[in-house]
């Protein structure tokens, strides 16, 4: 039987594996983070299956000289074989073939995960951008520079709400 602490560490490792896989261009490792039938939503730009995302990300990231996806410490809620997580990210994208050459994006990931026989896997990943800085053309103007207007979705995760 797994302990709560083991679950937390395993989930953290899945989240980190995802960013390392992006930054090293390892489509196989990106795919390994997701459960079969997983879904990815990045802002309102992309809503797709995890399998489609893996292919698009692996191909799209090749145009960058460097990327660096950095995560903050996640807040994780585990209940039996399901979990929810929120962690902040900053994603730097650098191109060598244009000037200006950088765009940085900050926001958070909301993840739903399931524990499978092969460990914890993401079933749904939702990226919520909060701000962008630099030349938006680096990312084909998919995300704008500046702050994103606050929406109702900019609330604390349900598991952090006070239980009175």
N, C-alpha and C positions, 0 to 999 in steps of 0.2 A: 504494500500500500504506500502511495506517495504521501509525503508531508506537504503542508502548505508552503514551507520554505523551499522545498525542492521544486514545487510548481512555479513559484515566483522566479527562481533562478533560471529554470528552463525557458520560461516565457521571455525573460530578459535576453537570453541567448538567441532566441528566434528573432527578436527585434533588432539586435545588433548584427546578426547574420545577414539580414535583409540589407542593411546599409553597407556592410562590407562587400556583399555580392554586387550591389549597384556600382560601387566605386572601383571594383576590380573587373567589372564586365562579365561576371560569372552567371550566365542565365540559369545554369543548373542549380546554383545555390539560391538564386531568387526563387525559382520554382519550388525548391525544397521547403521554403518558408510557408507555403500555402497548402491548405487542404484541397482535396479534389473538389472541384466546383466552386472554389473561392472567388471572391469578387473584389475589385479595386475601384475606388472612386477618388479621383484627385480633383478637388474643387468641383466646379460644374463643367470642367474641360473634358475629363475622361470618366466614363462609367463603363466598365468592361469586366470580362472574366479575368481571373488571375493569369490563366494561360495566355490570353491575348496580351495582357500587360507585360508579361515576361518577354514575349517576342518584341513588342514595341520598345520596351526599355533597353533591352540588349542591343537592338539596332540603333536606337536614337542616341544612346550615350556614347557611341563610337565617335561622334563628331566633336566631342569635347577633349581637349588636351588633358583636363583633369576635372574631377568632381570630388566633393567631400560632403558627405551626409553625416551630420553630427546629431546625436540624440541626447535629450535631457533624461534624467532618471524617470522611468515610467511610474505612473500610479496604476496598480493592477488590482482587479477584483476577481477572485477565484470562487466559483461555486460548483462543486463536484467536478465534472469533466468539461466545464465551460468557463471562459474567462473573458473579461473586458479589460482594455488597457488604454490609457492616454499618455502620450509622451510628446514633448516638444521636439521640433527638429529645426535645424538650419542646414540648408543645402546650397553649397557653392558650386557654380558651373563656370568653367573657364575654357575659352576657345583660343587656339593659337593662330587661327587664320583670319581673325577680324580684330578691329580696334574701335571702340572699347571692347574688351574681351570677357567681361565678367558679369554675372548676375547672381545675386544671392536671394534666397527665398526662405522665409521663416514662418512657422506655423506649428500645427500639431497633427499627430496621427491618432485616430480613434480606431482601435482594433477589437474585433471579436475573434476569439480563438476557441479551439476544441482540442482536447487531449485524445490523440489517436494511438494506435499500437506503435507508431513511429515517433511518438512524442507530440508536443504541442505544435499546432499548425494554425495559421491565420485563415479564418473563413471569410472575413470581411475587413478590408482596410479602407479607411476614409481619411484622406489628407485634407486638412483645412488650412489654407494659407492665410496668414495674418498680415504679412508685409512682404514687399520685394524691394530690392535696391540694385541699381545698375542698369545695364542696357537690356531692356525686355526683349529686344530682337534676338538675343542669345538663345532664348527659349521660344522663338517664333511668336512672340507677343501673346503667348498663352496665359501669362501672368503679368500683371501690371506692376510697375514700380510704385512705391507709396504704401500707405496703410489700407487694408481692406475694411470697409464699413462694418461696424459691429452688427451682428444679426442675432436673432433668438438662439441660434445654434452655439453661440459663444458663451455657453453656460458651463458650470462645473459638471463633471460626470455624475451620474445618479448615485454612485456608491460613496461619494464624498458628502452628500447631503446629510444634514443633521437628522438623527433619529430621535425624535422627542416623543 
